[in-house]
Amino acid sequence: MAPDAEDREAPTRRDYLKYGGAVVTGGLLAGCTGGSDGGSTPVSTGAESETSTPSTTEDAGYSVTMEPMGTVDFEEPPETWSAFLSTYGDMGIALGKAGGLRGLWNPDTMPTAFYDALPGVDVSFADVAPIAEGGEFDKEIFYELDCDVHLIDPNWLGVLADDWSENDAEEVATQVGPFLGNYIRRRGDDWHDYGYYTLYEAFEVVAEAFDETERYEAFATIHDEMLATIEGTLPPTQDRPTVGLVSVNSDFEGGSFYAYPVQDGNNHKQYRDLEMRGAFDDHIEGSYAEWDYEQLLEVDPDAIVFQYGFSHVSTSEFESRMESMREDPIGSQLSAVQNDRLYRGGGSYQGPVINLFQTEAAARQFYPDSFGEWDGMETLHEDSLTLFDPRRVADIINGTI
């Protein structure tokens, strides 16, 4: 780890960026590969409110407010930034700030095919540094990246790393740049007790920090129109299939699967918006269960969608895992296998762009008669999709609002 704060030179190198609020350490929490929830101590924060109210500061700058940081002051919009995985990374890209992205927790998990489907949008992660190497991170990475703002909930770092402390967060915030982020993946996590933000509530705060409210409002309009289209197009409940949600990171050859109920939070936002009939909802207590083929067959959903299928495996890797399920003597009995309804699903860290594509994919997978047939990722590259216009999204990212 880097030296303590008192070993750093003072004053800070970014006096125009100020940080306020409390952070807490915690134990390791697995999740994106199907691990269990952590049990770290809930947080008491100094946040002023759950919503952001931009205001002008005495130095002619401005401020935004977000739990758990409280109020964060800016003299000017940040130019360089880092983020945790694709939720906030996608927000920055949506706001036209891809050129300033310096670090992500793991750039390799960004679903680049979605950006490739946007005409005239060029997003590359070749020069984006991983904040964590092999799941481990060192505080020094924040000094190396030297970002104006970190779109990361600092408390989440304390959940991931035992040696991350309140002093570390305060040091990085004052010596490098502030934190601005609220962990919005899932409601009900017991490692914090501060307010939860929806995707667009968090996106609005980030847009205010970058002084890009007009871009945010354009995305919010697309999102509202998408939800209205869904509401007017969904088939009756009795005509909807039951869908089992399983992690693509399960042990297919060993026959051990991470199965999920449809949860409240940004991780399953597209499924909630599509009123998905979660096959496992009444069979799992908590956020996940480890099941074998027999337990999957007991519920026997009409379709199975594999979480993280777009972000953690290639097309060939996905098909290889599906073949293992088809060849298993019990797995082959599943209705979803027999009816060829095994689908590559979205990741749980989705920002506004990724959410649009993941909702489109799920709509076609679950309700092809209503939204159009699913034909793999190629479907998402059509000139005109069912739920949104990719050309309009591209225009907003490129500044034509």
Contacts in CASP RR format, 6 or more apart in sequence:
PFRMAT RR
TARGET T0000
AUTHOR 0000-0000-0000
METHOD contacts of the structure
MODEL  1
MAPDAEDREAPTRRDYLKYGGAVVTGGLLAGCTGGSDGGSTPVSTGAESE
TSTPSTTEDAGYSVTMEPMGTVDFEEPPETWSAFLSTYGDMGIALGKAGG
LRGLWNPDTMPTAFYDALPGVDVSFADVAPIAEGGEFDKEIFYELDCDVH
LIDPNWLGVLADDWSENDAEEVATQVGPFLGNYIRRRGDDWHDYGYYTLY
EAFEVVAEAFDETERYEAFATIHDEMLATIEGTLPPTQDRPTVGLVSVNS
DFEGGSFYAYPVQDGNNHKQYRDLEMRGAFDDHIEGSYAEWDYEQLLEVD
PDAIVFQYGFSHVSTSEFESRMESMREDPIGSQLSAVQNDRLYRGGGSYQ
GPVINLFQTEAAARQFYPDSFGEWDGMETLHEDSLTLFDPRRVADIINGT
I
1 138 0 8 1.000
1 139 0 8 1.000
1 140 0 8 1.000
1 163 0 8 1.000
2 138 0 8 1.000
2 139 0 8 1.000
2 140 0 8 1.000
2 143 0 8 1.000
4 167 0 8 1.000
4 171 0 8 1.000
5 167 0 8 1.000
5 170 0 8 1.000
5 171 0 8 1.000
5 174 0 8 1.000
5 175 0 8 1.000
8 171 0 8 1.000
8 175 0 8 1.000
12 174 0 8 1.000
12 175 0 8 1.000
13 175 0 8 1.000
13 176 0 8 1.000
14 148 0 8 1.000
14 176 0 8 1.000
14 177 0 8 1.000
16 59 0 8 1.000
16 74 0 8 1.000
16 75 0 8 1.000
16 76 0 8 1.000
17 72 0 8 1.000
17 73 0 8 1.000
17 74 0 8 1.000
17 75 0 8 1.000
17 78 0 8 1.000
17 148 0 8 1.000
17 149 0 8 1.000
17 177 0 8 1.000
17 178 0 8 1.000
18 72 0 8 1.000
18 73 0 8 1.000
18 178 0 8 1.000
19 69 0 8 1.000
19 72 0 8 1.000
19 170 0 8 1.000
19 173 0 8 1.000
19 174 0 8 1.000
19 177 0 8 1.000
19 178 0 8 1.000
19 179 0 8 1.000
20 46 0 8 1.000
20 69 0 8 1.000
20 70 0 8 1.000
20 71 0 8 1.000
20 72 0 8 1.000
20 173 0 8 1.000
20 178 0 8 1.000
21 45 0 8 1.000
21 46 0 8 1.000
21 47 0 8 1.000
21 68 0 8 1.000
21 69 0 8 1.000
21 70 0 8 1.000
22 43 0 8 1.000
22 44 0 8 1.000
22 45 0 8 1.000
22 46 0 8 1.000
22 68 0 8 1.000
22 166 0 8 1.000
23 43 0 8 1.000
23 68 0 8 1.000
23 154 0 8 1.000
23 155 0 8 1.000
23 158 0 8 1.000
23 165 0 8 1.000
23 166 0 8 1.000
23 169 0 8 1.000
23 170 0 8 1.000
24 40 0 8 1.000
24 41 0 8 1.000
24 43 0 8 1.000
24 44 0 8 1.000
24 155 0 8 1.000
24 158 0 8 1.000
24 166 0 8 1.000
24 192 0 8 1.000
25 40 0 8 1.000
25 158 0 8 1.000
25 162 0 8 1.000
25 164 0 8 1.000
25 165 0 8 1.000
25 166 0 8 1.000
26 40 0 8 1.000
26 41 0 8 1.000
26 158 0 8 1.000
26 159 0 8 1.000
26 162 0 8 1.000
26 191 0 8 1.000
27 38 0 8 1.000
27 39 0 8 1.000
27 40 0 8 1.000
27 158 0 8 1.000
27 159 0 8 1.000
27 160 0 8 1.000
27 162 0 8 1.000
27 191 0 8 1.000
28 38 0 8 1.000
28 159 0 8 1.000
28 160 0 8 1.000
28 161 0 8 1.000
28 162 0 8 1.000
29 37 0 8 1.000
29 38 0 8 1.000
29 39 0 8 1.000
29 40 0 8 1.000
29 159 0 8 1.000
29 160 0 8 1.000
29 189 0 8 1.000
29 191 0 8 1.000
30 36 0 8 1.000
30 38 0 8 1.000
31 37 0 8 1.000
32 85 0 8 1.000
32 308 0 8 1.000
32 312 0 8 1.000
32 348 0 8 1.000
32 349 0 8 1.000
33 247 0 8 1.000
33 249 0 8 1.000
33 308 0 8 1.000
33 312 0 8 1.000
34 247 0 8 1.000
34 249 0 8 1.000
34 250 0 8 1.000
34 258 0 8 1.000
34 288 0 8 1.000
35 258 0 8 1.000
35 288 0 8 1.000
36 288 0 8 1.000
37 189 0 8 1.000
37 190 0 8 1.000
37 287 0 8 1.000
38 159 0 8 1.000
38 189 0 8 1.000
38 190 0 8 1.000
38 191 0 8 1.000
39 190 0 8 1.000
39 191 0 8 1.000
40 158 0 8 1.000
40 159 0 8 1.000
40 190 0 8 1.000
40 191 0 8 1.000
41 191 0 8 1.000
42 190 0 8 1.000
42 191 0 8 1.000
42 192 0 8 1.000
42 193 0 8 1.000
43 68 0 8 1.000
43 155 0 8 1.000
43 191 0 8 1.000
43 192 0 8 1.000
43 193 0 8 1.000
43 194 0 8 1.000
44 193 0 8 1.000
45 67 0 8 1.000
45 68 0 8 1.000
45 70 0 8 1.000
45 192 0 8 1.000
45 194 0 8 1.000
46 68 0 8 1.000
46 70 0 8 1.000
47 65 0 8 1.000
47 66 0 8 1.000
47 67 0 8 1.000
47 68 0 8 1.000
47 69 0 8 1.000
47 70 0 8 1.000
47 194 0 8 1.000
47 195 0 8 1.000
48 65 0 8 1.000
48 70 0 8 1.000
48 71 0 8 1.000
49 65 0 8 1.000
49 67 0 8 1.000
49 70 0 8 1.000
50 67 0 8 1.000
50 194 0 8 1.000
50 195 0 8 1.000
50 197 0 8 1.000
51 65 0 8 1.000
51 201 0 8 1.000
52 64 0 8 1.000
52 65 0 8 1.000
52 66 0 8 1.000
52 204 0 8 1.000
52 205 0 8 1.000
52 208 0 8 1.000
53 64 0 8 1.000
53 65 0 8 1.000
54 62 0 8 1.000
54 63 0 8 1.000
54 64 0 8 1.000
54 208 0 8 1.000
55 62 0 8 1.000
55 63 0 8 1.000
56 62 0 8 1.000
57 63 0 8 1.000
57 73 0 8 1.000
57 75 0 8 1.000
59 75 0 8 1.000
60 75 0 8 1.000
61 73 0 8 1.000
61 74 0 8 1.000
61 75 0 8 1.000
61 76 0 8 1.000
62 73 0 8 1.000
62 74 0 8 1.000
62 208 0 8 1.000
62 211 0 8 1.000
63 71 0 8 1.000
63 72 0 8 1.000
63 73 0 8 1.000
63 74 0 8 1.000
64 71 0 8 1.000
64 72 0 8 1.000
64 74 0 8 1.000
64 180 0 8 1.000
64 205 0 8 1.000
64 208 0 8 1.000
64 209 0 8 1.000
65 71 0 8 1.000
65 72 0 8 1.000
65 205 0 8 1.000
66 72 0 8 1.000
66 180 0 8 1.000
66 181 0 8 1.000
66 182 0 8 1.000
66 197 0 8 1.000
66 202 0 8 1.000
66 205 0 8 1.000
67 182 0 8 1.000
67 194 0 8 1.000
67 195 0 8 1.000
67 197 0 8 1.000
68 153 0 8 1.000
68 154 0 8 1.000
68 155 0 8 1.000
68 182 0 8 1.000
68 192 0 8 1.000
68 194 0 8 1.000
69 154 0 8 1.000
69 178 0 8 1.000
69 179 0 8 1.000
69 180 0 8 1.000
69 181 0 8 1.000
72 178 0 8 1.000
72 179 0 8 1.000
72 180 0 8 1.000
72 209 0 8 1.000
74 209 0 8 1.000
77 209 0 8 1.000
77 210 0 8 1.000
77 211 0 8 1.000
77 212 0 8 1.000
78 147 0 8 1.000
78 148 0 8 1.000
78 149 0 8 1.000
78 209 0 8 1.000
78 210 0 8 1.000
79 100 0 8 1.000
79 148 0 8 1.000
80 100 0 8 1.000
80 101 0 8 1.000
80 102 0 8 1.000
80 145 0 8 1.000
80 146 0 8 1.000
80 147 0 8 1.000
80 148 0 8 1.000
80 149 0 8 1.000
81 92 0 8 1.000
81 97 0 8 1.000
81 100 0 8 1.000
81 101 0 8 1.000
81 102 0 8 1.000
81 147 0 8 1.000
81 148 0 8 1.000
81 149 0 8 1.000
81 150 0 8 1.000
81 151 0 8 1.000
82 101 0 8 1.000
82 102 0 8 1.000
82 103 0 8 1.000
82 104 0 8 1.000
82 131 0 8 1.000
82 142 0 8 1.000
82 145 0 8 1.000
82 147 0 8 1.000
82 150 0 8 1.000
82 151 0 8 1.000
82 152 0 8 1.000
83 89 0 8 1.000
83 91 0 8 1.000
83 92 0 8 1.000
83 101 0 8 1.000
83 103 0 8 1.000
83 104 0 8 1.000
83 105 0 8 1.000
83 150 0 8 1.000
83 151 0 8 1.000
83 152 0 8 1.000
84 104 0 8 1.000
84 105 0 8 1.000
84 131 0 8 1.000
84 151 0 8 1.000
84 152 0 8 1.000
84 153 0 8 1.000
84 156 0 8 1.000
84 349 0 8 1.000
85 104 0 8 1.000
85 105 0 8 1.000
85 106 0 8 1.000
85 109 0 8 1.000
85 349 0 8 1.000
86 104 0 8 1.000
86 109 0 8 1.000
86 110 0 8 1.000
86 111 0 8 1.000
86 311 0 8 1.000
86 347 0 8 1.000
86 349 0 8 1.000
86 350 0 8 1.000
86 351 0 8 1.000
86 354 0 8 1.000
87 184 0 8 1.000
87 185 0 8 1.000
87 199 0 8 1.000
87 202 0 8 1.000
87 266 0 8 1.000
87 349 0 8 1.000
87 350 0 8 1.000
87 351 0 8 1.000
88 151 0 8 1.000
88 152 0 8 1.000
88 181 0 8 1.000
88 202 0 8 1.000
88 206 0 8 1.000
88 351 0 8 1.000
89 101 0 8 1.000
89 104 0 8 1.000
89 110 0 8 1.000
89 151 0 8 1.000
89 351 0 8 1.000
90 350 0 8 1.000
90 351 0 8 1.000
90 352 0 8 1.000
90 353 0 8 1.000
90 354 0 8 1.000
91 151 0 8 1.000
91 202 0 8 1.000
91 203 0 8 1.000
91 206 0 8 1.000
91 207 0 8 1.000
91 351 0 8 1.000
91 352 0 8 1.000
92 98 0 8 1.000
92 101 0 8 1.000
92 151 0 8 1.000
92 206 0 8 1.000
92 210 0 8 1.000
93 101 0 8 1.000
93 115 0 8 1.000
93 123 0 8 1.000
93 353 0 8 1.000
93 397 0 8 1.000
94 203 0 8 1.000
94 215 0 8 1.000
94 219 0 8 1.000
94 351 0 8 1.000
94 352 0 8 1.000
94 353 0 8 1.000
94 396 0 8 1.000
94 397 0 8 1.000
95 206 0 8 1.000
95 207 0 8 1.000
95 210 0 8 1.000
95 212 0 8 1.000
95 215 0 8 1.000
95 216 0 8 1.000
95 397 0 8 1.000
96 212 0 8 1.000
96 215 0 8 1.000
96 397 0 8 1.000
96 398 0 8 1.000
96 399 0 8 1.000
97 210 0 8 1.000
97 212 0 8 1.000
98 123 0 8 1.000
98 124 0 8 1.000
101 125 0 8 1.000
101 128 0 8 1.000
102 128 0 8 1.000
102 129 0 8 1.000
102 145 0 8 1.000
102 146 0 8 1.000
102 147 0 8 1.000
103 128 0 8 1.000
103 129 0 8 1.000
103 130 0 8 1.000
103 131 0 8 1.000
103 145 0 8 1.000
103 147 0 8 1.000
104 110 0 8 1.000
104 125 0 8 1.000
104 128 0 8 1.000
104 129 0 8 1.000
104 130 0 8 1.000
104 131 0 8 1.000
105 130 0 8 1.000
105 131 0 8 1.000
105 132 0 8 1.000
105 137 0 8 1.000
106 130 0 8 1.000
106 131 0 8 1.000
106 132 0 8 1.000
106 135 0 8 1.000
107 125 0 8 1.000
107 128 0 8 1.000
107 129 0 8 1.000
107 130 0 8 1.000
108 125 0 8 1.000
108 130 0 8 1.000
109 311 0 8 1.000
109 312 0 8 1.000
110 125 0 8 1.000
110 311 0 8 1.000
111 310 0 8 1.000
111 311 0 8 1.000
111 346 0 8 1.000
111 347 0 8 1.000
111 354 0 8 1.000
111 357 0 8 1.000
112 123 0 8 1.000
112 125 0 8 1.000
113 310 0 8 1.000
113 377 0 8 1.000
113 380 0 8 1.000
114 310 0 8 1.000
114 353 0 8 1.000
114 354 0 8 1.000
114 357 0 8 1.000
114 380 0 8 1.000
115 121 0 8 1.000
115 123 0 8 1.000
115 353 0 8 1.000
116 381 0 8 1.000
117 357 0 8 1.000
117 380 0 8 1.000
117 381 0 8 1.000
117 390 0 8 1.000
118 353 0 8 1.000
118 390 0 8 1.000
118 393 0 8 1.000
118 394 0 8 1.000
118 397 0 8 1.000
119 390 0 8 1.000
119 391 0 8 1.000
119 394 0 8 1.000
120 394 0 8 1.000
120 398 0 8 1.000
121 394 0 8 1.000
121 397 0 8 1.000
121 398 0 8 1.000
129 141 0 8 1.000
129 144 0 8 1.000
129 145 0 8 1.000
131 137 0 8 1.000
131 141 0 8 1.000
131 145 0 8 1.000
132 160 0 8 1.000
135 160 0 8 1.000
136 161 0 8 1.000
137 157 0 8 1.000
137 160 0 8 1.000
137 161 0 8 1.000
139 164 0 8 1.000
139 168 0 8 1.000
139 171 0 8 1.000
139 172 0 8 1.000
142 150 0 8 1.000
142 172 0 8 1.000
142 176 0 8 1.000
143 172 0 8 1.000
143 175 0 8 1.000
143 176 0 8 1.000
146 176 0 8 1.000
147 176 0 8 1.000
147 177 0 8 1.000
148 177 0 8 1.000
149 177 0 8 1.000
149 178 0 8 1.000
149 179 0 8 1.000
149 180 0 8 1.000
149 209 0 8 1.000
150 172 0 8 1.000
150 173 0 8 1.000
150 176 0 8 1.000
150 177 0 8 1.000
150 178 0 8 1.000
150 179 0 8 1.000
150 180 0 8 1.000
151 180 0 8 1.000
151 181 0 8 1.000
151 206 0 8 1.000
152 179 0 8 1.000
152 181 0 8 1.000
153 179 0 8 1.000
153 181 0 8 1.000
153 182 0 8 1.000
153 183 0 8 1.000
154 169 0 8 1.000
154 173 0 8 1.000
154 179 0 8 1.000
155 183 0 8 1.000
155 191 0 8 1.000
155 192 0 8 1.000
156 183 0 8 1.000
157 164 0 8 1.000
157 168 0 8 1.000
157 169 0 8 1.000
158 164 0 8 1.000
158 165 0 8 1.000
159 191 0 8 1.000
169 179 0 8 1.000
172 179 0 8 1.000
173 179 0 8 1.000
180 205 0 8 1.000
180 206 0 8 1.000
180 209 0 8 1.000
181 202 0 8 1.000
181 205 0 8 1.000
181 206 0 8 1.000
182 194 0 8 1.000
182 195 0 8 1.000
182 196 0 8 1.000
182 197 0 8 1.000
182 202 0 8 1.000
183 189 0 8 1.000
183 192 0 8 1.000
184 196 0 8 1.000
184 197 0 8 1.000
184 198 0 8 1.000
184 199 0 8 1.000
184 202 0 8 1.000
184 265 0 8 1.000
184 266 0 8 1.000
185 265 0 8 1.000
185 266 0 8 1.000
185 267 0 8 1.000
185 348 0 8 1.000
185 349 0 8 1.000
186 263 0 8 1.000
186 264 0 8 1.000
186 265 0 8 1.000
186 266 0 8 1.000
186 267 0 8 1.000
186 287 0 8 1.000
186 348 0 8 1.000
187 196 0 8 1.000
187 263 0 8 1.000
187 264 0 8 1.000
187 265 0 8 1.000
188 196 0 8 1.000
188 264 0 8 1.000
196 265 0 8 1.000
197 205 0 8 1.000
198 265 0 8 1.000
198 266 0 8 1.000
199 266 0 8 1.000
199 269 0 8 1.000
199 350 0 8 1.000
199 351 0 8 1.000
199 352 0 8 1.000
199 355 0 8 1.000
200 219 0 8 1.000
200 220 0 8 1.000
200 223 0 8 1.000
200 352 0 8 1.000
203 216 0 8 1.000
203 219 0 8 1.000
203 220 0 8 1.000
203 351 0 8 1.000
203 352 0 8 1.000
204 213 0 8 1.000
204 216 0 8 1.000
204 220 0 8 1.000
207 213 0 8 1.000
207 215 0 8 1.000
207 216 0 8 1.000
208 216 0 8 1.000
214 401 0 8 1.000
215 396 0 8 1.000
215 397 0 8 1.000
215 399 0 8 1.000
215 401 0 8 1.000
218 396 0 8 1.000
218 401 0 8 1.000
219 352 0 8 1.000
219 393 0 8 1.000
219 396 0 8 1.000
222 356 0 8 1.000
222 388 0 8 1.000
222 389 0 8 1.000
222 392 0 8 1.000
222 393 0 8 1.000
222 396 0 8 1.000
223 352 0 8 1.000
223 355 0 8 1.000
223 356 0 8 1.000
225 388 0 8 1.000
226 356 0 8 1.000
226 359 0 8 1.000
226 387 0 8 1.000
226 388 0 8 1.000
227 273 0 8 1.000
229 386 0 8 1.000
229 387 0 8 1.000
230 273 0 8 1.000
230 274 0 8 1.000
230 359 0 8 1.000
230 363 0 8 1.000
230 387 0 8 1.000
233 367 0 8 1.000
233 370 0 8 1.000
233 371 0 8 1.000
234 240 0 8 1.000
234 274 0 8 1.000
234 275 0 8 1.000
234 367 0 8 1.000
234 370 0 8 1.000
235 367 0 8 1.000
235 369 0 8 1.000
235 370 0 8 1.000
237 275 0 8 1.000
237 277 0 8 1.000
240 275 0 8 1.000
240 276 0 8 1.000
240 277 0 8 1.000
240 366 0 8 1.000
240 367 0 8 1.000
241 277 0 8 1.000
241 301 0 8 1.000
241 302 0 8 1.000
241 303 0 8 1.000
241 341 0 8 1.000
241 366 0 8 1.000
242 277 0 8 1.000
242 278 0 8 1.000
242 279 0 8 1.000
242 301 0 8 1.000
242 302 0 8 1.000
242 303 0 8 1.000
243 271 0 8 1.000
243 276 0 8 1.000
243 277 0 8 1.000
243 278 0 8 1.000
243 279 0 8 1.000
243 301 0 8 1.000
243 302 0 8 1.000
243 303 0 8 1.000
243 304 0 8 1.000
243 305 0 8 1.000
243 366 0 8 1.000
244 259 0 8 1.000
244 278 0 8 1.000
244 279 0 8 1.000
244 280 0 8 1.000
244 299 0 8 1.000
244 301 0 8 1.000
244 303 0 8 1.000
244 304 0 8 1.000
244 305 0 8 1.000
244 336 0 8 1.000
245 259 0 8 1.000
245 260 0 8 1.000
245 261 0 8 1.000
245 262 0 8 1.000
245 268 0 8 1.000
245 271 0 8 1.000
245 278 0 8 1.000
245 279 0 8 1.000
245 280 0 8 1.000
245 304 0 8 1.000
245 305 0 8 1.000
245 307 0 8 1.000
246 257 0 8 1.000
246 258 0 8 1.000
246 259 0 8 1.000
246 260 0 8 1.000
246 296 0 8 1.000
246 304 0 8 1.000
246 305 0 8 1.000
246 306 0 8 1.000
246 307 0 8 1.000
247 257 0 8 1.000
247 258 0 8 1.000
247 259 0 8 1.000
247 260 0 8 1.000
247 288 0 8 1.000
247 306 0 8 1.000
247 307 0 8 1.000
247 308 0 8 1.000
248 306 0 8 1.000
248 307 0 8 1.000
248 308 0 8 1.000
248 309 0 8 1.000
248 312 0 8 1.000
248 313 0 8 1.000
248 318 0 8 1.000
248 321 0 8 1.000
248 344 0 8 1.000
248 345 0 8 1.000
249 258 0 8 1.000
249 308 0 8 1.000
249 312 0 8 1.000
250 256 0 8 1.000
250 257 0 8 1.000
250 258 0 8 1.000
251 257 0 8 1.000
252 321 0 8 1.000
252 324 0 8 1.000
252 325 0 8 1.000
253 324 0 8 1.000
255 292 0 8 1.000
255 293 0 8 1.000
255 328 0 8 1.000
256 290 0 8 1.000
256 291 0 8 1.000
256 292 0 8 1.000
257 290 0 8 1.000
257 291 0 8 1.000
257 292 0 8 1.000
257 293 0 8 1.000
257 296 0 8 1.000
258 288 0 8 1.000
258 289 0 8 1.000
258 290 0 8 1.000
259 280 0 8 1.000
259 284 0 8 1.000
259 288 0 8 1.000
259 289 0 8 1.000
259 290 0 8 1.000
259 291 0 8 1.000
259 295 0 8 1.000
259 296 0 8 1.000
260 268 0 8 1.000
260 280 0 8 1.000
260 284 0 8 1.000
260 287 0 8 1.000
260 288 0 8 1.000
260 289 0 8 1.000
260 307 0 8 1.000
261 278 0 8 1.000
261 280 0 8 1.000
261 281 0 8 1.000
261 283 0 8 1.000
261 284 0 8 1.000
261 286 0 8 1.000
261 287 0 8 1.000
262 268 0 8 1.000
262 271 0 8 1.000
262 272 0 8 1.000
262 276 0 8 1.000
262 278 0 8 1.000
262 281 0 8 1.000
263 287 0 8 1.000
264 272 0 8 1.000
265 272 0 8 1.000
266 348 0 8 1.000
266 349 0 8 1.000
266 350 0 8 1.000
266 351 0 8 1.000
267 347 0 8 1.000
267 348 0 8 1.000
267 349 0 8 1.000
267 350 0 8 1.000
268 348 0 8 1.000
269 350 0 8 1.000
269 355 0 8 1.000
269 359 0 8 1.000
270 346 0 8 1.000
270 350 0 8 1.000
270 355 0 8 1.000
270 358 0 8 1.000
270 359 0 8 1.000
270 362 0 8 1.000
271 278 0 8 1.000
271 362 0 8 1.000
273 359 0 8 1.000
274 359 0 8 1.000
274 362 0 8 1.000
274 363 0 8 1.000
274 366 0 8 1.000
274 367 0 8 1.000
276 362 0 8 1.000
276 366 0 8 1.000
278 301 0 8 1.000
279 299 0 8 1.000
279 301 0 8 1.000
279 302 0 8 1.000
280 289 0 8 1.000
280 299 0 8 1.000
280 301 0 8 1.000
283 289 0 8 1.000
283 299 0 8 1.000
289 295 0 8 1.000
293 328 0 8 1.000
293 330 0 8 1.000
293 331 0 8 1.000
293 334 0 8 1.000
294 330 0 8 1.000
296 331 0 8 1.000
296 334 0 8 1.000
297 330 0 8 1.000
297 331 0 8 1.000
297 333 0 8 1.000
297 334 0 8 1.000
300 334 0 8 1.000
300 335 0 8 1.000
301 334 0 8 1.000
301 335 0 8 1.000
301 336 0 8 1.000
302 335 0 8 1.000
302 336 0 8 1.000
302 339 0 8 1.000
302 341 0 8 1.000
303 336 0 8 1.000
303 339 0 8 1.000
303 341 0 8 1.000
303 342 0 8 1.000
303 343 0 8 1.000
303 365 0 8 1.000
303 366 0 8 1.000
304 334 0 8 1.000
304 336 0 8 1.000
304 341 0 8 1.000
304 342 0 8 1.000
304 343 0 8 1.000
305 343 0 8 1.000
305 344 0 8 1.000
305 345 0 8 1.000
305 346 0 8 1.000
305 362 0 8 1.000
305 365 0 8 1.000
306 318 0 8 1.000
306 321 0 8 1.000
306 342 0 8 1.000
306 343 0 8 1.000
306 344 0 8 1.000
306 345 0 8 1.000
307 345 0 8 1.000
307 346 0 8 1.000
307 347 0 8 1.000
307 348 0 8 1.000
308 345 0 8 1.000
308 346 0 8 1.000
308 347 0 8 1.000
308 348 0 8 1.000
309 318 0 8 1.000
309 344 0 8 1.000
309 345 0 8 1.000
309 346 0 8 1.000
309 347 0 8 1.000
310 344 0 8 1.000
310 345 0 8 1.000
310 346 0 8 1.000
310 347 0 8 1.000
310 358 0 8 1.000
310 361 0 8 1.000
310 377 0 8 1.000
311 346 0 8 1.000
311 347 0 8 1.000
311 349 0 8 1.000
312 347 0 8 1.000
313 321 0 8 1.000
313 344 0 8 1.000
315 344 0 8 1.000
315 377 0 8 1.000
318 344 0 8 1.000
322 342 0 8 1.000
325 331 0 8 1.000
325 332 0 8 1.000
325 334 0 8 1.000
325 337 0 8 1.000
325 342 0 8 1.000
326 332 0 8 1.000
326 337 0 8 1.000
331 337 0 8 1.000
332 338 0 8 1.000
335 341 0 8 1.000
336 342 0 8 1.000
341 365 0 8 1.000
343 361 0 8 1.000
343 365 0 8 1.000
343 374 0 8 1.000
344 361 0 8 1.000
344 376 0 8 1.000
344 377 0 8 1.000
345 358 0 8 1.000
345 361 0 8 1.000
345 362 0 8 1.000
345 365 0 8 1.000
346 358 0 8 1.000
346 361 0 8 1.000
346 362 0 8 1.000
347 354 0 8 1.000
347 358 0 8 1.000
350 358 0 8 1.000
353 393 0 8 1.000
353 397 0 8 1.000
356 387 0 8 1.000
356 388 0 8 1.000
356 393 0 8 1.000
357 380 0 8 1.000
359 387 0 8 1.000
360 371 0 8 1.000
360 380 0 8 1.000
360 385 0 8 1.000
360 386 0 8 1.000
360 387 0 8 1.000
360 388 0 8 1.000
361 374 0 8 1.000
361 376 0 8 1.000
361 379 0 8 1.000
361 380 0 8 1.000
363 370 0 8 1.000
363 371 0 8 1.000
363 386 0 8 1.000
363 387 0 8 1.000
364 371 0 8 1.000
364 372 0 8 1.000
364 373 0 8 1.000
364 374 0 8 1.000
364 379 0 8 1.000
364 386 0 8 1.000
365 374 0 8 1.000
368 374 0 8 1.000
371 386 0 8 1.000
371 387 0 8 1.000
372 386 0 8 1.000
373 379 0 8 1.000
383 390 0 8 1.000
383 391 0 8 1.000
395 401 0 8 1.000
END
